[in-house]
Amino acid sequence: MPIFILVLALGTFAIGTEEYLVAGLLPSVAADMHVSEEVAGQLVTVFALTYAIGSPLLVTAMAHIGRKRVLLISLVLFALANLASTLAPSASWLFGTRILAALAAAIYTPTAMAASAQLVEEKLRGRAMSIILAGSTGALVLGLPLGSWVGSLFGWRASFAMVALIGTLSALLLCILLPNIQQHGSVVSWSERLALLTKRHVWLALALTFISLVGANSLLTYIRPVLDRVTTFDAALLSLVLFGIGAASLLGNLLGGYLADRWGIGRTLIRVYALMILITLTISLLTLLHKSFALNIIAVVILVVWSTVAWLGAPALNSYLAMLEPQSAPVVLSLNMTALYLGTAGAGALGGLVLALGGIEYLGATCSLAMLIALLLILSNTRLVNRNKGQAREEVPSPVIQQKSAPAGEQS
């Protein structure tokens, strides 16, 4: 595998760390910016919404530019945005830099995937893409707790400086190691995307991604306030817990692919969403209890189980989407990326609204309600999944290319 594939993965690691960073720094960012935690949580919403809207527009607009140049421009812009975040005098400034970083990320990730597919042998493409996307999973496993730990030692601004440094290093290495490549192949037109959206089963699947992301990420975005409410851990121990939650998500992704093959797509998703309803309701109940050593242990175990289960459905959902339109799988999965980030944006907004109107004790119950809707959606499509399951195994390439590591409805 060419070394520049690992460098491309370093870029997605930086972007993934930026995406999850605020979740580990929420209390300190809110206090320093003199805003509530629910307002600070909208930094996640802004990043995700900007990515969802900006990615198809910017990638299409820059289709005529060489991919190496696009990758370098996006990484430099990303590093500068994070550097500007370290100087933020106000919350509005920080929101602006998050928008700039999201625009850069929206260009980089799909371009990195396209570049890898163009530069490596056909037999290595799947592995190359999985390595690049492993950067995003690594961000949740390592980037989130590392950013939280750096923030606890040196302040939250240092965490953004760390991301800027990683982005700069990625740009320098790509400048040296990545060959010059030109745009290759046709860009998916808007008419093709819109044609797929006229199909009922496609928009139901995209709705499933959106709603399940809202349910899972509402809790992930505000995981620090939840941990502060139910545990007595200091900053160092909280970072360790976040590492455990990230590692559990990686385990869930790996196990999810096996379960999808063993149980089938529909059955896997049904069990995942049913378990998520019970687990998130339990998390709400934990916030009503008094802090104790026993509650510390119980909370960590439940949150690790939650993280594992939340990521179990990702491989199954990718297979489901590719199965629905096997001849247009790349287009369907690109549409799912937009649904994915819209779901992440909706999660930040919904979670902030729950905290503002009700309180942290209602967050888990709200997530369970979203998961119930997702469960009802997949139940309405179960017959379709079961009917086409055998056909899907023949038509969908194995392994299915995983687009992004994320909770339940997110791509993996």
C-alpha positions in Angstrom: 0.0 0.0 0.0 1.5 3.4 -1.0 2.6 5.5 1.9 0.5 8.5 0.7 -2.6 6.5 1.6 -1.5 6.7 5.3 -0.9 10.5 4.8 -4.5 10.9 3.4 -5.7 9.0 6.5 -3.8 11.4 8.7 -5.9 14.2 7.1 -9.2 12.4 7.8 -8.0 11.8 11.4 -7.5 15.6 11.8 -10.9 16.3 10.3 -12.6 13.6 12.4 -10.9 15.0 15.6 -12.2 18.5 14.7 -15.7 17.1 14.2 -15.8 15.4 17.7 -13.5 17.8 19.5 -16.2 20.1 21.0 -18.0 17.1 22.6 -15.0 16.6 24.9 -14.5 20.3 25.6 -18.0 21.5 26.0 -18.0 22.7 29.6 -14.7 24.6 29.3 -15.6 26.2 25.9 -19.0 27.3 27.3 -17.5 28.8 30.4 -14.8 30.7 28.5 -17.2 32.0 25.9 -19.8 33.0 28.5 -22.5 30.9 26.9 -24.6 27.9 28.1 -23.5 24.4 27.2 -26.5 24.0 24.9 -25.4 27.1 22.9 -21.8 25.8 22.8 -23.2 22.4 21.6 -24.4 24.2 18.5 -20.8 24.4 17.3 -21.3 20.7 16.4 -24.6 21.6 14.6 -22.9 24.3 12.6 -20.0 22.1 11.6 -22.2 19.3 10.5 -24.8 21.4 8.7 -22.0 23.3 6.8 -20.5 20.0 5.8 -23.8 18.6 4.6 -24.7 21.6 2.4 -21.2 22.5 1.3 -19.8 19.1 0.3 -21.8 18.4 -2.9 -21.6 22.1 -3.9 -17.9 22.6 -3.4 -16.8 19.2 -4.8 -18.8 19.9 -7.9 -17.5 23.4 -8.2 -13.8 22.3 -7.9 -14.2 19.2 -10.2 -12.0 20.8 -12.9 -9.0 21.4 -10.5 -6.3 18.8 -10.0 -7.0 16.7 -7.0 -3.6 17.2 -5.3 -4.1 21.0 -5.4 -7.6 20.6 -4.0 -6.4 18.4 -1.2 -3.6 20.9 -0.3 -5.9 23.9 -0.5 -8.5 22.2 1.8 -5.9 21.1 4.4 -4.3 24.6 4.5 -7.7 26.2 4.9 -8.6 23.7 7.6 -5.4 24.3 9.6 -5.9 28.1 9.4 -9.4 27.8 10.6 -8.3 25.8 13.6 -5.5 28.2 14.3 -8.1 31.1 14.2 -10.2 29.1 16.7 -7.3 29.4 19.2 -7.6 33.2 19.0 -11.4 33.3 19.3 -12.4 36.3 21.5 -16.1 35.4 21.4 -18.6 32.6 20.6 -19.5 34.2 17.3 -15.9 34.2 16.2 -15.7 30.5 17.1 -18.8 29.7 15.1 -17.2 31.4 12.1 -14.0 29.4 12.3 -16.0 26.2 12.7 -17.9 27.0 9.5 -14.6 27.6 7.7 -13.1 24.3 9.0 -16.3 22.4 7.9 -16.0 23.9 4.4 -12.5 22.6 4.1 -13.4 19.2 5.5 -16.3 19.0 3.1 -13.8 19.3 0.2 -11.0 17.1 1.6 -12.7 13.8 2.5 -14.5 13.0 -0.8 -11.5 14.2 -2.8 -9.2 12.0 -0.7 -11.4 9.0 -1.4 -11.5 9.8 -5.2 -7.7 10.3 -5.3 -7.1 6.9 -3.6 -9.4 5.1 -6.0 -7.5 6.7 -8.9 -3.9 6.1 -7.7 -3.9 2.5 -6.4 -4.5 -0.8 -8.2 -8.0 -2.0 -8.5 -7.4 -4.9 -6.1 -6.2 -2.5 -3.4 -8.9 0.2 -3.7 -11.2 -1.2 -1.0 -8.3 -1.5 1.5 -7.0 1.9 0.5 -10.4 3.6 1.2 -10.9 1.7 4.4 -7.5 3.0 5.6 -8.4 6.5 4.8 -11.7 6.2 6.5 -10.1 4.6 9.5 -8.8 8.1 10.2 -12.3 9.1 11.2 -12.7 6.1 13.4 -9.3 6.8 14.9 -10.5 10.3 15.7 -13.3 9.0 17.8 -11.0 6.4 19.5 -7.9 8.6 20.0 -8.7 12.2 18.8 -11.6 12.9 21.1 -10.0 11.7 24.3 -6.6 13.2 23.3 -8.2 16.6 22.6 -10.1 16.4 25.9 -6.8 15.5 27.8 -4.9 18.3 26.1 -7.7 20.7 26.9 -7.7 19.7 30.5 -4.0 20.4 30.8 -3.5 23.5 28.7 -7.0 24.8 28.0 -9.4 24.2 25.2 -7.6 26.5 22.8 -4.6 24.2 22.9 -6.8 21.4 21.6 -7.7 23.4 18.5 -4.0 24.2 18.1 -3.2 20.5 18.2 -5.7 19.9 15.3 -4.2 22.7 13.3 -0.7 21.1 13.8 -2.0 17.8 12.5 -3.6 19.4 9.5 -0.4 21.3 8.7 1.7 18.2 9.0 -0.7 16.3 6.7 -0.5 19.1 4.1 3.3 19.1 4.2 3.5 15.3 3.8 1.0 15.3 1.0 2.9 18.0 -0.8 6.0 15.8 -0.8 4.6 12.3 -1.2 1.4 12.6 -3.2 1.8 12.3 -7.0 0.3 15.0 -9.3 -3.1 13.8 -10.4 -5.8 15.3 -12.5 -9.6 15.0 -12.1 -10.7 11.7 -13.6 -14.2 10.5 -14.5 -17.5 12.3 -14.5 -19.1 14.1 -11.6 -22.5 12.9 -10.4 -25.0 15.4 -11.7 -27.8 16.9 -9.6 -30.4 15.4 -12.0 -29.1 11.9 -11.1 -29.3 12.6 -7.3 -32.8 14.0 -7.6 -34.0 11.1 -9.7 -33.1 8.7 -6.9 -34.9 10.9 -4.4 -38.2 10.3 -6.3 -38.0 6.6 -5.2 -39.9 5.9 -2.0 -37.5 3.2 -0.7 -34.5 5.5 -1.1 -35.8 8.5 0.8 -37.1 6.2 3.5 -33.5 4.8 3.9 -32.1 8.3 4.0 -34.7 9.2 6.6 -33.6 6.2 8.6 -30.0 7.5 8.5 -31.1 11.0 9.5 -33.3 10.0 12.4 -31.0 7.4 13.8 -28.1 9.9 13.7 -30.2 12.4 15.6 -30.9 9.8 18.3 -27.3 8.6 18.7 -25.4 11.9 18.3 -27.7 13.9 20.6 -26.1 11.9 23.4 -22.6 11.9 21.9 -22.6 15.7 21.4 -23.4 16.3 25.1 -21.5 13.3 26.5 -19.4 15.5 28.8 -22.3 17.1 30.6 -23.8 13.6 31.0 -20.5 12.3 32.5 -20.3 15.4 34.8 -23.8 14.7 36.0 -23.5 11.0 36.8 -19.8 10.5 37.7 -17.2 12.0 40.2 -14.3 11.6 37.7 -11.7 14.3 37.3 -10.6 15.6 33.8 -7.9 12.9 33.4 -10.3 10.0 34.2 -13.0 11.6 32.0 -10.5 11.5 29.1 -9.9 7.8 29.8 -13.6 7.1 29.8 -13.9 8.9 26.4 -11.2 6.7 25.1 -13.1 3.7 26.2 -16.2 4.9 24.5 -14.3 5.5 21.3 -12.7 2.1 21.4 -16.2 0.5 22.0 -17.4 2.3 18.8 -14.6 0.7 16.8 -15.5 -2.7 18.3 -19.1 -2.1 17.3 -18.2 -1.3 13.7 -16.2 -4.5 13.4 -18.8 -6.7 15.1 -21.6 -5.0 13.1 -20.4 -6.4 9.8 -20.3 -9.9 11.2 -23.8 -9.7 12.6 -25.2 -8.2 9.4 -23.9 -11.3 7.5 -25.1 -13.7 10.2 -28.6 -12.2 11.1 -29.4 -10.3 7.9 -29.7 -6.6 7.4 -33.3 -6.1 8.7 -32.9 -8.3 11.8 -29.6 -6.6 12.7 -31.1 -3.1 12.5 -34.2 -4.0 14.4 -32.2 -5.5 17.3 -29.8 -2.5 17.3 -32.6 0.1 17.5 -34.5 -1.9 20.1 -31.4 -2.1 22.3 -30.7 1.6 21.8 -34.2 2.5 23.1 -33.6 0.5 26.3 -30.0 1.8 26.8 -30.8 5.5 26.3 -33.8 5.3 28.6 -31.4 3.7 31.2 -29.0 6.6 30.8 -31.8 9.1 31.5 -32.6 7.1 34.7 -28.9 7.3 35.8 -29.0 11.1 35.7 -31.7 11.0 38.5 -29.4 9.1 40.9 -27.0 10.6 43.4 -23.3 10.4 42.5 -21.4 7.5 44.1 -18.5 5.1 43.4 -21.0 2.4 42.4 -22.7 4.8 40.0 -19.4 5.6 38.4 -18.9 2.0 37.5 -22.5 1.5 36.3 -22.4 4.6 34.2 -19.1 3.7 32.5 -20.3 0.1 31.7 -23.6 1.4 30.3 -22.0 4.1 28.2 -19.5 1.6 26.8 -22.3 -0.8 25.9 -24.2 2.2 24.4 -21.3 3.1 22.2 -20.8 -0.5 21.0 -24.4 -1.0 20.2 -24.8 2.4 18.5 -22.1 1.5 16.0 -23.4 -2.0 15.3 -25.9 -0.9 12.7 -23.6 1.0 10.5 -22.3 -1.8 8.2 -25.9 -3.2 8.0 -27.2 0.2 6.9 -24.5 0.6 4.3 -25.4 -2.8 2.9 -29.0 -1.9 2.9 -28.5 1.3 1.0 -26.3 -0.4 -1.6 -28.8 -3.2 -1.9 -31.7 -0.8 -2.7 -30.0 0.6 -5.8 -27.1 -1.7 -6.7 -26.5 0.0 -10.0 -26.4 3.4 -8.4 -24.7 2.5 -5.1 -22.1 5.4 -5.2 -24.8 8.0 -5.8 -27.0 6.6 -3.0 -24.2 6.5 -0.6 -23.2 10.1 -1.4 -26.7 11.1 -0.7 -26.5 9.3 2.5 -23.4 11.4 3.5 -25.6 14.5 3.3 -28.3 12.7 5.4 -25.6 11.7 7.8 -24.3 15.2 8.4 -27.8 16.7 8.5 -28.5 14.1 11.2 -25.4 15.2 13.1 -26.6 18.8 12.8 -30.0 17.9 14.0 -28.6 16.1 17.0 -26.7 19.1 18.2 -29.8 21.3 17.8 -32.2 18.8 19.4 -29.8 18.1 22.3 -29.3 21.8 23.0 -33.1 22.3 22.9 -33.6 19.5 25.4 -31.0 20.9 27.8 -32.5 24.4 27.6 -36.1 23.4 28.0 -35.9 20.3 30.2 -32.5 19.4 31.5 -29.9 16.7 31.1 -32.2 14.1 32.6 -34.4 14.2 29.5 -31.6 13.8 27.0 -31.6 10.0 27.0 -35.3 9.7 26.8 -35.3 12.0 23.8 -32.7 9.9 22.1 -34.8 6.8 22.8 -37.8 8.5 21.1 -35.7 9.1 18.0 -34.6 5.5 18.0 -38.2 4.4 18.3 -39.0 6.3 15.1 -36.0 4.7 13.4 -37.2 1.3 14.6 -40.7 1.9 13.1 -39.1 3.0 9.8 -37.0 -0.2 9.5 -40.0 -2.3 10.5 -41.9 -0.7 7.6 -39.1 -1.9 5.2 -38.3 -5.3 6.7 -40.2 -7.2 4.1 -38.2 -5.4 1.4 -34.9 -6.3 3.1 -35.8 -9.9 3.7 -37.1 -10.3 0.1 -33.9 -8.9 -1.5 -31.4 -10.3 1.0 -30.2 -13.1 -1.2 -30.1 -10.9 -4.3 -28.2 -8.2 -2.4 -25.4 -10.6 -1.4 -24.9 -11.3 -5.1 -25.1 -7.8 -6.3 -23.3 -5.8 -3.6 -19.5 -6.0 -3.7 -17.9 -7.6 -0.7 -16.8 -6.1 1.5 -19.0 -3.1 1.1 -16.9 0.1 1.0 -17.4 1.8 4.3 -17.9 5.6 4.0 -17.7 6.8 7.5 -17.5 5.4 11.0 -20.4 6.6 13.1 -23.3 5.7 15.3 -26.2 3.4 14.2 -27.4 5.2 11.1 -24.1 6.6 10.2 -21.9 5.2 7.5 -19.1 3.0 8.4 
